[in-house]
Amino acid sequence: MNFSYFIAKRISREQREGFSSTIHKIAIASIAIGLAATIVAFLIMKGFQETVKNKIYSFSGHLLVTKFSMSNSPEEQPMNYQIPIYQQQKDFPFIHRIQEYAHKTGLVKTENEVLGVVIKGIGKSFDSQAFKQNMIAGDFLVLPDSGYANQVVLSKSISQKLNANVGDDIVVHFFQNPPRFRKLKVQGIYETNLSEYFDNKVILGDIRMIQRLNDWSDSLAGGLEIFVKDSERIDDAGVAIGNSMDFDLNIERVSDKYLQVFEWLNLLSRQVNILLVIILLVICVNMISIVLILVMERTQMIGMFKALGAGDRLIRSVFVHQGINLIAKGLVAGNMVGLGLCFIQDHFKIIKLNAQDYYMSEVPISWHWEIVGMLNLLTFLVVTLVLLLPTMVIARISPIKAIRFD
């Protein structure tokens, strides 16, 4: 057995009571609380980011392909969506799915209310299963094989303004020449809590209805929504897709279209990283103070070892081993507390949120074990390296003065 490790174990065994025991508990508690706080912060942050991004992506995809236009109208210029990337998706292995869409503005009129809306037309390629996470009442659209569905899915916000429930009929007037209107049945109600972007204005309907209203052929749409398999490589996918398209088509990242939301999510990452640095600094300061106290307590022992010929490096390693032992215990306790709190929140949803402000009704938890491992490794390495600083005091201790020290 390593001599310094053996001495460190004997010291720890003798210090289970009294002042030294209290110091050990403080050290373990500081590491445990710091690690638990960072684990909870990072898993909540990831939960926030993924929940908001999934809501946006389920509604809009990762990339948008539209025809170039100088207009700021929500209605797109028609494009023939039967382009190579749509017809030959297998030639683009990074693509998960492509769906066509089109927008059309209208005015919803009921007996008591009038509200301006944007109808988003979708086809059978739309992933209704992924969108079901946003459904809160009724069913999703049922798209027939021929003709078009006279059904719509309203947001909770719009349904409340119109006082329209599932099964009710609404009349939508469209701004065109000549003016047209359609009587549509409310099939379901969704809620993303992204009111500014979707809930306050967007209604889901059949794209074939919009094609009929605009006198478009079946091969025309407002654009394409492209879902990629790896959301971390959206830029690479965008370049490859752009190279395969004609010059009159434009490709846009959804993260650029909803830039404010994604900048807010990036700001969360920076804030959590700052929290991690602050917590590590507090832990390091605590460990430096605690190791200095341990060294002061063992001044006579240090003098005795030096008198017997032990070098500074050997004596320092005794206290480093003792510090590592405290760090290990703190990491175990921190993981138990941090992961335990996350487990409780994930399963029981104890902490609620204001959905209008945070886009979700409870604090989300996203399990990323690689982040938990990284936090443990980072804490262990940083605090272990910091342990070398207070042990440098040992080199300045004189054997004779140390033996006489009381």
C-alpha positions as a printed NumPy array, in Angstrom:
array([[  0.   ,   0.   ,   0.   ],
       [  1.185,   3.552,  -0.814],
       [  2.704,   5.047,   2.361],
       [  1.108,   8.511,   2.02 ],
       [ -2.293,   6.926,   1.316],
       [ -1.894,   4.684,   4.389],
       [ -1.115,   7.694,   6.634],
       [ -4.033,   9.673,   5.161],
       [ -6.426,   6.816,   5.972],
       [ -5.135,   6.559,   9.545],
       [ -5.547,  10.318,  10.042],
       [ -9.097,  10.228,   8.686],
       [ -9.944,   7.312,  10.974],
       [ -8.67 ,   9.204,  14.013],
       [-10.568,  12.381,  13.082],
       [-14.099,  10.966,  13.185],
       [-14.933,  13.019,  16.259],
       [-14.222,  16.537,  17.482],
       [-13.229,  19.637,  15.56 ],
       [-11.558,  17.782,  12.674],
       [-14.7  ,  15.757,  12.113],
       [-16.711,  18.978,  11.806],
       [-14.206,  20.351,   9.306],
       [-14.502,  17.172,   7.228],
       [-18.284,  17.405,   7.215],
       [-18.153,  21.05 ,   6.114],
       [-15.829,  20.126,   3.253],
       [-18.061,  17.268,   2.102],
       [-21.196,  19.414,   2.415],
       [-19.723,  22.314,   0.406],
       [-18.739,  20.007,  -2.447],
       [-22.067,  18.139,  -2.322],
       [-24.181,  21.312,  -2.343],
       [-22.115,  22.866,  -5.129],
       [-22.258,  19.78 ,  -7.343],
       [-25.968,  19.241,  -6.672],
       [-26.7  ,  22.862,  -7.596],
       [-24.792,  22.609, -10.893],
       [-26.425,  19.283, -11.817],
       [-29.908,  20.686, -11.164],
       [-29.095,  23.921, -13.034],
       [-27.702,  22.179, -16.121],
       [-30.461,  19.556, -16.392],
       [-33.152,  22.233, -15.974],
       [-31.423,  24.456, -18.537],
       [-31.293,  21.595, -21.047],
       [-34.928,  20.845, -20.3  ],
       [-35.89 ,  24.467, -21.   ],
       [-33.928,  24.589, -24.237],
       [-35.164,  21.275, -25.595],
       [-38.803,  21.889, -24.637],
       [-38.936,  25.298, -26.328],
       [-36.982,  24.125, -29.381],
       [-39.177,  21.045, -29.799],
       [-42.301,  23.224, -29.689],
       [-40.891,  25.461, -32.437],
       [-39.496,  22.61 , -34.529],
       [-42.725,  20.594, -34.282],
       [-44.506,  23.617, -35.757],
       [-41.925,  24.783, -38.33 ],
       [-39.174,  22.209, -38.926],
       [-35.441,  22.973, -38.798],
       [-35.078,  24.588, -42.237],
       [-37.532,  26.456, -44.48 ],
       [-37.397,  26.508, -48.284],
       [-39.432,  29.263, -49.963],
       [-39.406,  31.262, -53.155],
       [-37.494,  34.535, -53.069],
       [-39.821,  37.481, -52.428],
       [-39.444,  41.128, -51.424],
       [-42.865,  41.122, -49.755],
       [-43.332,  41.103, -45.972],
       [-46.711,  39.397, -46.273],
       [-47.215,  36.169, -44.285],
       [-48.477,  34.624, -47.535],
       [-45.664,  33.105, -49.586],
       [-45.076,  33.187, -53.325],
       [-46.147,  29.83 , -54.805],
       [-43.355,  27.378, -55.585],
       [-43.336,  23.965, -57.207],
       [-42.356,  21.836, -54.234],
       [-41.694,  18.743, -56.355],
       [-37.992,  19.591, -56.393],
       [-35.223,  16.959, -56.268],
       [-34.772,  17.158, -52.496],
       [-38.504,  16.436, -51.997],
       [-38.741,  13.649, -54.577],
       [-35.376,  12.013, -53.827],
       [-35.022,  12.29 , -50.049],
       [-32.968,   9.095, -49.906],
       [-30.148,  10.929, -51.691],
       [-29.894,  13.253, -48.689],
       [-29.143,  10.966, -45.707],
       [-29.141,  13.837, -43.195],
       [-32.839,  14.585, -43.855],
       [-35.384,  13.056, -41.511],
       [-38.566,  14.357, -43.124],
       [-39.932,  17.041, -45.473],
       [-43.423,  18.514, -45.455],
       [-45.091,  21.135, -47.656],
       [-47.073,  24.065, -46.263],
       [-48.728,  27.361, -47.197],
       [-50.084,  30.342, -45.27 ],
       [-53.174,  32.428, -45.977],
       [-54.532,  35.363, -44.001],
       [-58.183,  35.583, -43.109],
       [-60.805,  37.011, -40.812],
       [-62.706,  34.705, -38.462],
       [-66.237,  35.872, -37.744],
       [-68.562,  34.495, -35.097],
       [-71.8  ,  35.899, -33.707],
       [-69.941,  38.079, -31.183],
       [-66.296,  38.3  , -32.286],
       [-64.128,  39.132, -35.292],
       [-60.456,  38.116, -35.292],
       [-57.644,  38.296, -37.856],
       [-55.786,  34.977, -38.255],
       [-53.26 ,  33.169, -40.426],
       [-54.255,  29.713, -41.633],
       [-51.333,  27.362, -42.042],
       [-52.172,  24.735, -44.612],
       [-50.59 ,  21.333, -44.093],
       [-50.63 ,  18.102, -46.08 ],
       [-50.461,  14.404, -45.336],
       [-46.7  ,  14.652, -44.965],
       [-47.22 ,  16.653, -41.753],
       [-46.087,  14.67 , -38.674],
       [-49.223,  14.741, -36.556],
       [-47.669,  12.374, -33.994],
       [-44.897,  14.855, -33.192],
       [-47.449,  17.665, -32.938],
       [-49.671,  15.765, -30.501],
       [-47.554,  17.03 , -27.603],
       [-49.22 ,  20.416, -28.238],
       [-52.825,  19.136, -28.461],
       [-54.942,  19.818, -25.38 ],
       [-58.476,  19.061, -26.65 ],
       [-60.183,  17.263, -29.502],
       [-58.343,  15.505, -32.336],
       [-55.938,  16.459, -35.062],
       [-57.049,  17.069, -38.643],
       [-58.314,  14.114, -40.651],
       [-57.137,  14.716, -44.243],
       [-59.21 ,  12.864, -46.878],
       [-57.741,  11.208, -49.971],
       [-59.679,  13.515, -52.279],
       [-61.012,  17.021, -51.903],
       [-59.979,  18.861, -48.765],
       [-60.849,  18.744, -45.061],
       [-63.313,  21.356, -43.844],
       [-61.714,  21.131, -40.384],
       [-59.286,  23.347, -38.495],
       [-57.261,  23.158, -35.306],
       [-57.387,  26.342, -33.229],
       [-55.034,  27.464, -30.52 ],
       [-56.368,  27.761, -26.992],
       [-55.845,  31.524, -27.167],
       [-57.884,  31.901, -30.378],
       [-60.63 ,  29.533, -29.179],
       [-61.059,  31.618, -26.016],
       [-61.224,  34.881, -27.968],
       [-63.815,  33.431, -30.345],
       [-65.581,  31.457, -27.629],
       [-65.327,  28.443, -29.951],
       [-64.989,  24.877, -28.682],
       [-64.35 ,  21.504, -30.302],
       [-67.222,  20.661, -32.628],
       [-68.264,  24.286, -33.236],
       [-68.332,  25.883, -36.672],
       [-66.472,  29.074, -37.569],
       [-66.63 ,  31.181, -40.716],
       [-63.322,  32.396, -42.193],
       [-63.359,  35.268, -44.702],
       [-60.316,  35.499, -46.988],
       [-58.783,  38.719, -48.325],
       [-58.717,  38.254, -52.108],
       [-60.493,  39.317, -55.245],
       [-63.219,  38.232, -55.358],
       [-63.614,  37.757, -51.565],
       [-64.297,  34.206, -50.45 ],
       [-65.264,  32.506, -47.225],
       [-65.32 ,  28.987, -45.82 ],
       [-67.356,  27.435, -43.033],
       [-65.008,  25.196, -41.056],
       [-65.436,  22.853, -38.105],
       [-63.172,  23.077, -35.034],
       [-61.586,  19.62 , -34.851],
       [-59.124,  20.247, -32.019],
       [-57.315,  22.799, -29.88 ],
       [-53.554,  23.147, -29.428],
       [-51.337,  25.139, -27.088],
       [-47.618,  25.831, -27.456],
       [-47.567,  28.888, -25.12 ],
       [-45.459,  30.595, -27.804],
       [-48.262,  33.11 , -28.113],
       [-46.347,  35.804, -29.958],
       [-45.343,  33.434, -32.751],
       [-48.114,  30.812, -33.032],
       [-50.962,  30.741, -30.514],
       [-52.258,  34.283, -31.036],
       [-52.632,  34.016, -34.805],
       [-52.062,  30.579, -36.387],
       [-54.832,  28.106, -37.274],
       [-54.008,  24.729, -38.809],
       [-55.988,  23.639, -41.866],
       [-55.761,  21.589, -45.066],
       [-53.253,  22.905, -47.627],
       [-55.566,  21.78 , -50.446],
       [-58.134,  24.331, -49.289],
       [-55.519,  27.078, -49.696],
       [-54.556,  25.699, -53.117],
       [-58.208,  25.895, -54.186],
       [-58.632,  29.42 , -52.807],
       [-55.458,  30.611, -54.582],
       [-56.226,  28.68 , -57.796],
       [-52.963,  26.766, -57.437],
       [-52.279,  23.347, -58.886],
       [-51.606,  20.419, -56.537],
       [-47.853,  20.73 , -57.131],
       [-47.681,  24.271, -55.732],
       [-47.152,  25.245, -52.089],
       [-45.904,  28.172, -50.067],
       [-42.745,  26.342, -49.026],
       [-41.134,  23.267, -47.543],
       [-40.309,  22.516, -43.907],
       [-37.253,  20.279, -43.602],
       [-36.418,  18.233, -40.505],
       [-32.829,  17.053, -40.173],
       [-31.71 ,  14.006, -38.208],
       [-29.009,  15.813, -36.24 ],
       [-30.093,  19.254, -35.04 ],
       [-26.45 ,  20.068, -34.239],
       [-25.6  ,  19.954, -37.959],
       [-28.326,  22.186, -39.329],
       [-25.79 ,  24.518, -40.961],
       [-24.119,  21.667, -42.879],
       [-27.541,  20.412, -43.977],
       [-28.502,  23.915, -45.122],
       [-25.397,  24.208, -47.31 ],
       [-25.976,  20.805, -48.933],
       [-29.657,  21.559, -49.573],
       [-28.874,  25.033, -50.927],
       [-26.437,  23.564, -53.449],
       [-29.174,  21.263, -54.795],
       [-31.793,  23.993, -55.356],
       [-32.462,  26.521, -58.095],
       [-31.333,  30.105, -57.565],
       [-34.875,  31.444, -57.216],
       [-35.39 ,  29.451, -53.994],
       [-34.341,  30.593, -50.543],
       [-33.359,  28.415, -47.58 ],
       [-33.661,  29.782, -44.039],
       [-32.93 ,  28.365, -40.601],
       [-35.91 ,  28.379, -38.256],
       [-33.536,  29.567, -35.517],
       [-32.991,  32.741, -37.569],
       [-36.706,  33.255, -38.12 ],
       [-37.36 ,  33.067, -34.371],
       [-34.073,  34.678, -33.401],
       [-35.256,  36.265, -30.139],
       [-36.3  ,  32.924, -28.649],
       [-33.038,  31.202, -29.566],
       [-30.962,  34.116, -28.265],
       [-32.842,  33.848, -24.961],
       [-32.023,  30.135, -24.816],
       [-28.332,  30.868, -25.496],
       [-28.399,  33.488, -22.739],
       [-29.58 ,  30.763, -20.338],
       [-26.505,  28.706, -21.243],
       [-24.178,  31.594, -20.465],
       [-25.865,  32.249, -17.133],
       [-25.601,  28.604, -16.075],
       [-21.925,  28.52 , -17.098],
       [-21.294,  31.61 , -14.957],
       [-23.064,  29.85 , -12.069],
       [-20.765,  26.847, -12.526],
       [-17.647,  29.061, -12.337],
       [-18.905,  30.805,  -9.193],
       [-19.721,  27.509,  -7.474],
       [-16.313,  26.047,  -8.358],
       [-14.612,  29.155,  -6.945],
       [-16.559,  28.825,  -3.679],
       [-15.716,  25.122,  -3.407],
       [-12.038,  25.788,  -4.123],
       [-11.813,  28.564,  -1.495],
       [-13.502,  26.283,   1.041],
       [-11.12 ,  23.424,   0.277],
       [ -8.059,  25.678,   0.539],
       [ -9.209,  26.885,   3.962],
       [-10.024,  23.371,   5.156],
       [ -6.7  ,  21.867,   4.028],
       [ -4.825,  24.732,   5.695],
       [ -6.656,  23.948,   8.94 ],
       [ -5.784,  20.26 ,   8.585],
       [ -2.131,  21.152,   8.019],
       [ -2.11 ,  23.406,  11.072],
       [ -3.663,  20.63 ,  13.147],
       [ -0.931,  18.212,  12.09 ],
       [  2.028,  20.568,  12.433],
       [  3.729,  18.351,  15.037],
       [  3.234,  15.277,  12.867],
       [  4.741,  17.124,   9.895],
       [  7.774,  18.103,  12.001],
       [  8.189,  14.488,  13.178],
       [  8.075,  13.156,   9.614],
       [ 10.632,  15.736,   8.486],
       [ 12.892,  14.84 ,  11.394],
       [ 12.704,  11.174,  10.328],
       [ 13.761,  12.125,   6.772],
       [ 10.428,  12.402,   4.952],
       [ 10.486,  14.851,   2.054],
       [  8.037,  17.68 ,   1.461],
       [  6.551,  15.867,  -1.531],
       [  5.709,  12.783,   0.524],
       [  4.088,  14.829,   3.308],
       [  2.135,  16.936,   0.825],
       [  0.763,  13.788,  -0.802],
       [ -0.66 ,  12.735,   2.585],
       [ -2.867,  15.818,   2.691],
       [ -3.682,  15.571,  -1.017],
       [ -4.928,  12.006,  -0.455],
       [ -6.953,  13.227,   2.497],
       [ -8.439,  16.02 ,   0.365],
       [ -9.248,  13.625,  -2.5  ],
       [-11.049,  11.389,  -0.022],
       [-13.221,  14.356,   1.029],
       [-13.842,  15.291,  -2.613],
       [-14.961,  11.742,  -3.458],
       [-17.412,  11.666,  -0.565],
       [-18.712,  15.109,  -1.552],
       [-19.22 ,  14.003,  -5.163],
       [-21.19 ,  10.922,  -4.091],
       [-23.424,  13.006,  -1.809],
       [-23.815,  15.723,  -4.458],
       [-24.921,  13.231,  -7.101],
       [-27.445,  11.685,  -4.74 ],
       [-28.948,  15.07 ,  -3.842],
       [-28.843,  16.63 ,  -7.325],
       [-30.117,  13.613,  -9.255],
       [-32.684,  12.902,  -6.533],
       [-34.157,  16.406,  -6.804],
       [-34.244,  16.149, -10.6  ],
       [-35.948,  12.732, -10.408],
       [-38.632,  14.077,  -8.055],
       [-39.324,  17.092, -10.297],
       [-39.329,  14.995, -13.473],
       [-41.867,  12.499, -12.14 ],
       [-44.071,  14.581,  -9.841],
       [-43.879,  18.053, -11.485],
       [-43.794,  19.784,  -8.101],
       [-42.45 ,  23.17 ,  -9.252],
       [-44.903,  24.955, -11.564],
       [-44.292,  27.877, -13.917],
       [-46.294,  30.645, -15.523],
       [-46.726,  29.254, -19.047],
       [-47.246,  32.712, -20.539],
       [-43.775,  33.8  , -19.418],
       [-41.774,  30.572, -19.666],
       [-43.596,  28.739, -22.524],
       [-44.261,  25.717, -20.27 ],
       [-46.323,  24.953, -17.181],
       [-43.696,  23.195, -15.042],
       [-39.92 ,  23.134, -14.624],
       [-38.596,  20.641, -17.208],
       [-35.798,  18.123, -16.655],
       [-33.755,  16.7  , -19.523],
       [-31.53 ,  13.755, -18.641],
       [-28.054,  14.168, -20.118],
       [-25.728,  11.74 , -18.396],
       [-22.724,  13.043, -20.307],
       [-23.295,  16.446, -18.653],
       [-23.528,  14.84 , -15.203],
       [-20.271,  12.983, -15.87 ],
       [-18.602,  16.149, -17.157],
       [-19.613,  18.111, -14.051],
       [-18.284,  15.371, -11.768],
       [-14.991,  15.158, -13.664],
       [-14.566,  18.94 , -13.836],
       [-15.268,  19.367, -10.111],
       [-12.878,  16.548,  -9.207],
       [-10.024,  17.815, -11.404],
       [-10.33 ,  21.513, -10.476],
       [-10.621,  20.956,  -6.732],
       [ -7.835,  18.338,  -6.736],
       [ -5.461,  20.742,  -8.476],
       [ -6.394,  23.48 ,  -6.024],
       [ -5.405,  21.162,  -3.139],
       [ -1.771,  21.596,  -4.166],
       [ -1.828,  25.29 ,  -3.181],
       [ -2.38 ,  25.009,   0.607],
       [ -0.007,  22.032,   0.903],
       [  2.852,  24.267,  -0.303],
       [  2.898,  25.653,   3.251],
       [  4.468,  22.354,   4.353],
       [  7.776,  23.27 ,   2.662],
       [  8.106,  26.289,   4.988],
       [  7.613,  24.322,   8.213],
       [ 10.796,  23.846,  10.266],
       [ 11.064,  20.381,  11.918],
       [ 12.296,  21.709,  15.28 ],
       [  9.66 ,  24.471,  15.524],
       [  6.984,  22.068,  14.354],
       [  7.791,  19.474,  17.029],
       [  7.613,  22.198,  19.668],
       [  4.362,  23.585,  18.19 ],
       [  1.385,  23.399,  20.536]])
